[in-house]
Amino acid sequence: MGPTEMIHSLFLINHTGDIFLEKHWKSVISRSVCDYFLEVKEKAVEPENVPPVLQTPHHYLISIYRDKLFFLSVIQTEVPPLFVIEFLHRVADTFQDYFGECSESIIKDNVVTVYELLEEMLDNGFPLATESNVLKEMIKPPTILRSVVNTLTGSSNVGDKLPTGQLSNIPWRRAGVKYTNNEAYFDVIEEIDAILDKSGMTVFAEIQGVIEACTRLSGMPDLTLSFMNPRLLDDVSFHPCVRFKRWEAERVLSFIPPDGNFTLMTYHVSAQNLVAIPVYVKQNISFFETGSCGRLDITIGPKQTMGKMVEGLMVTVHMPKAVLSVNLTASQGNYTYDLATKVLVWDIGKLNPQKLPNLRGTLSVQSGAPTPEENPALDIKMKIQQLAISGLKVNRLDMYGEKYKPFKGVKYMTKAGKFQVRT
Amino acid sequence: MSASSAFNDEKGGSSSVGEPEYGHDPASGGIFSSDYKRHDDLKEMLDSNKDSLKLEAMKRIVAMVARGKNASDLFPAVVKNVACKNIEVKKLVYVYLVRYAEEQQDLALLSISTFQRGLKDPNQLIRASALRVLSSIRVTIIVPIMMLAIKEAASDMSPYVRKTAAHAIPKLYSLDPEQKDQLIEVIEKLLADKTTLVAGSVVMAFEEVCPERIDLIHKNYRKLCNLLIDVEEWGQVVIINMLTRYARTQFLNPNINESLLEEGGGGEKTFYGSEEETDEDDEDKDKKAEVATMAKRKPYVMDPDHRLLLRNTKPLLQSRNAAVVMAVAQLYFHLAPKAEVGVIAKALVRLLRSHSEVQYVVLQNVATMTIKRRGMFEPYLKSFYIRSTDPTQIKVLKLEVLTNLANETNISTILREFQTYIKSMDKDFVAATIQAIGRCATNIGEVRDTCLNGLVQLLSNRDELVVAESVVVIKKLLQMQPEKHSDIIKHMAKLIDNIQVPMARASILWLIGEYCEHVPKISPDVLRKMAKSFTNEEDIVKLQIINLAAKLYLTNSKQTKLLTQYVLNLAKYDQNYDIRDRARFIRQLIVPTEKSGALSKYAKKLFLALKPAPVLESPFKDRDHFQLGSLSHLLNAKAGGYQELPDWPEAAPDPSVRNVEVPEWTKCSSREKRKEKKVEKPFYSDSEGESGPTESADSESDSANGSESVSGSEASGSGSESEESEEGSESEEEEEEDEEDEEKDKKKKKKELKKKPVQESESEQSSEEEERKPERKSKPRKSDSETESDDEEESESESSQSESDESESEAEVKKKKKAAQSKPPAKPVKTDGKKEKKEMSLLDLDDFEPAPSPQVTPVNSFLSSSLVTDLEGLSLSDSVLSPATIAPSSALKSYELLHRITGEGLSVEYCFSRQPFSPDANMVAVQIQFTNNATSDTKNLHMEDVKLQSGMRVKEFPEIELLPAGETTTAVMGIDFCDSTQAANFQLCTHTRKFFVSIQPPVGELMRPIFLTENEFKKEQGQLMGMNEITERLTLDVKCRNEHTIVQRVTTAANLSRVPCGSDKECRFAGRTVTSSSLVLVTVATKAEGAAQLTVNCEKMVIGTMLVKDILQALTQ
């Protein structure tokens, strides 16, 4: 007998190891199957270190960790692990989308809706409907008003018609959308991933971009978005709505957008382009062999900011376990040091080029413990509004297929992604 | 809200009884009074006739189910509500039913009739969900009912229901594997389904029920490849994985030559390889060499179907779904020529930005890939650099990849990176880094010393784990060249005092023992220390102490004899039997006694034999025998249900199995229907002023009379004066077909060429089927040539234009005559006088056609094309009723192939003549017109180096031997575009030059008109709903608000024929795609004020979408 299903059962487990929801798409599998997982989870210090795929005598367990919850699926036979992982993330995304957050309490509060969703998302363990707009036509997201009305009238949250998207060739959009104000906004957000070494040299840097769209347009608009400099884009991935051929041929994004918020595309900027690093970090962290203390001195200054303001600047330092406490002075912003997790966070805010923010002071180290060998790396967060650091520019946005004139807007932003300074 | 309160109630209740529910006998729930009460409560609610109460009860019950509480005793109360009107109650009952039906089979049967009723419901969602639930109830007794329901649903009109049927197949199969054969039949049927909605699900069913029946895929292979991009993402993954396996059984290894070179040259031989093994290796190599030479003899040519798969999956690397990207990546890894595999690297690296679980899986696969194809990921080396915030399991995998990528050129960068990692606070990661350094050192000779020095420095690290790991790695490295490194050995000997990690201690002892001759002074001292601590050591250390003692005894018995005996005595009484055994064994070997065997002579050889250094290998080596991306690959162990990735076949199986007969669209039955139709509506044939065909004819004349510029732009210039000769050559080709050899053709053409300047009418007369040929574009063409000549400012064109002007009217008359004459043989009906004609629309048109002014010629084009179809496909007499009459195609648009300037005097244009291409019915006829604007003759015009997407085919036009200066000639070629708008690229060669050119068809040219009755149209349209239907609203262009302009514009945009329609508010058109004969149905429904709705039904959704766009444009501009 061949394989019989993909995802057999799903268990939701909170970070302390309580199983608070289970759903089976075939015969019931005892929740004791989770014991294997819980055992591994106990051993792993961090939940991120639980291997996503585990083997038990009769089953395979594939799990993801999202928002302090484990989504654990039970598999009996061969299946591409990414298939399951991607699906589980889609489930978590759907919860997020429906309930505004994806937490144990919100799932418990909406357990019936959750169950109905899971029922529609998988049939016999195989994904059935995963497009949010299709789901929303079948199962309406809860609102306080609706649940009150439903309780009184006995009317339901469940649609009785096949969602239009399910059958159309554009499953991501439902028919008959109407707005009084038609608008389409695009946020071009670029993240700089970088590793800088002790001396400030760039070890590695690249730009990852994403275009987040918010379209509230009536009818079936067909949009075309073109760039001034599409050659910058090295690697792209698209929402299914984007016509790939058109991109290949003309380097324009042509699509019938989903209704509401969605990620239009993600891109990677060609590695040939040198990545501008907006800030520099001067730092000195040292631990002394004697006296069980250390010093810390960090200064941040503007480097290549293209004349824009650097905002939301924040430095996070994972201190060695031996650092008991810190005694620092920040010339700007506030710092906190979490004694349990040994994380130092310095929230700076805007970067003032005239008066560079500085954090300095002493670190006290547990006496008797060996002085830490490695200096902790600094994780930098920042934002620059109105700038795409790669230089990418949207040329124009046109709409076809509908008569009205939508309000259009494009916003740019640059953020630090995984931006790490080694010390 | 209500749910939450229910949940809390439930929780309160359960905590009081200490969670007795699961793991207990379902009946035991009733023991607890609180349960009793609560469930009674629920039962009451379920029995009430208020939907709100029922809903509340069901919500609470589902909340119990969700938390794994037992609610089975409610089954009778719940199942009663299966037919409840409230849809949410019903759905929740379904949820409950599916969960408990298996436990309560008898009661579950009560619900079956409800579902059976649901299967007949007019609402497709209800039909589908009835089937879903019915097939999810795991009750063996209903297997026959399920089977029946699946079979029926597999032929349902709604693709959604058919999809559900596909989903139900594995469910039934797991319930009763005996049904396999019947299910395979259903799978076979559904595999033939052409909708994307069904494709993924049925392949899933195929994979679960009969993955071995690869033969079922043959006929559907190309369709699956072509549909792939439009299938939903989950289906894509399943299809791609299946096609990977399929391709491995059907095509040849594209890397056959390279892989042999690789293995022959690289020659990683196992270090421990015994002699026999090497013999085998040699044999292997010989074999491979043979194969290699064979392969060289026969150059590898990739099967076009293999290419099709690679080409159609590649765009999916851009998918947002990581599973899809991985599926394509593994497909490329397993199937693509080495040179093309590289494209997947970028996409995989992109996934490293995703969730950590995705990274984990992707890195595992990248690690495997980097062993075979290191070059592919080298440019992305830095993307695998490690951040201190990565989870350890990700760090270790990245390290693995970095190690695999290391080579002479990048090793220094990598080592610098490793230096940072060694200082990490994450000690497991540091240990892994040390291992990695060790592997780099063994693999890359140049850096061995550097690495060794680095590792030795680590020996003074404060962290014992780091030191221990270093010792172990150093031990392995030293084995490679021990004589050079006695210093290091001495250094390590000193460490024995401090290092506590057993593995490290054991390693040091082994080193000292092995190389005791390099450190003769230190080694006895070490043994002395170890003898002292023997009893407190771990077992692995004890064993190494014994080893050390034995080796020293053999080399330096003077100093160590006593120590050795002491150690052996201690070992003799050890608690561990392995150690006791070892001690006895060694004593026998090394200490000669009278009784001791002959072996003791060889003791030294035995103990101090030269040992090969270990090879530090990646744990990912050879993992690629598992299909990448699979669970089995990840676990490096075969998972249940894993389908082996077959080896490439030695010789490719017959590729023709994938050929699909093109269903003939001119089937008798349909013809009969046509006849009927005809009888029903003779209207079209004889009402001259009003009916469809007439009007369209009118529209032609309208536009022609009204404004030349309009028709001109529509026709967008084929701009040729040599029209007639063009037709001539074309008709020749059609007539003579393949039998006619090319030379003759050429000669004839030459003749014509010469004649042409004299007069076109001559050439016309020369050929008998001239009638087929439209004078078609003459009118638009004329206006065209005008505009063109304007553009180009060529004096020549003017004269020729006037020429054609005159000749047109002439030609028309002639044509009519000829049509009347020549038709008789094929269709006797036509010859009959005018009375007959009244019924035959074809003749009708003939009839009124002459009336309009000389410029109204275009009508002829459809006429003739319909005749051609008649001649080709319908040799029966009733074919006169041919559809095309109803849908006049208006002027043909011509496109530039080669501009006069780039062509150095040679200008080439082409148009889609909309005539069947007689040598091959699956090809689109492309008429090419060459004009030699240069001052010298052009010779040997021909095509070369045709580059096509796989599946596409081209029939070249016959070589044109001579094109004198200032002359124009035409030729016809056929292209099978495979129903895609992919361009056909080729070189146009003259005797001196080659020009790269390409022909790309507008989507409207990929189809040919067919005749449908109104009823047939409606029926077909009914079967092409849902995904296959695209509807757009539009506002018609001001000039385009009457029926005949609409007809004209639509038929200009697409090669379709008009379908009669009772309503004057709707225009309908029908056609079939040329290659796959898929129906294309177009409806334009007009409303007040120019509002209209365009509907296109076509199972080829890509074509449908593009067609909608083109027609929209035609109607709104």
Interface residues (C-beta under 8 A of the other chain):
Chain A: M1 G2 P3 T4 E5 I19 F20 L21 E22 K23 H24 K26 S27 V28 S30 R31 S32 E46 E48 N49 P51 P52 V53 Q55 Y60 S63 I64 Y65 R66 I75 Q76 T77 E78 V79 P80 P81 L82 F83 I85 E86 F87 H89 K108 D109 N110 V111 V112 T113 V114 Y115 E116 E119 D123 N124 F126 P127 L128 T130 I144 S147 V148 N150 T151 L152 T153 G154 S156 N157 V158 G159 D160 K161 L162 Q166 L167 S168 N169 P171 D193 I195 D197 V203 F204 E206 Q208 G219 M220 D234 D235 V236 S237 F238 H239 P240 F244 K245 E248 T263 T266 H268 A271 H318 P320 K321 P370 P372 E373 E374 P376 A377 D379 G401 K403 K418 Q420 R422
Chain B: M1 S2 A3 S4 F7 Y22 G23 K50 D51 S52 L55 E56 K59 V62 A63 V65 A66 R67 G68 N86 I87 E88 V89 K91 L92 Y94 V95 R99 E102 N123 Q124 L125 I126 A128 R132 S135 S136 R138 S158 P159 Y160 T164 H167 A168 P170 K171 Y173 S174 P177 T196 L197 S201 M204 E207 E208 V209 C210 P211 I229 D230 E232 E233 W234 V237 N241 P315 Q318 S319 R320 N321 A322 A323 V325 M326 A327 K346 A347 V349 R350 R353 H355 S356 E357 V358 Y360 V361 V362 P379 K382 S383 Y385 R387 S388 T389 P391 T392 Q393 E417 T420 K423 S424 M425 N461 R462 D463 G629 S630 L631 S632 L634 L635 A637 A639 G640 G641 Y642 Q643 M1025 G1026 M1027 N1028 I1030 E1032 R1033 T1035 M1101 G1104 T1105 L1112
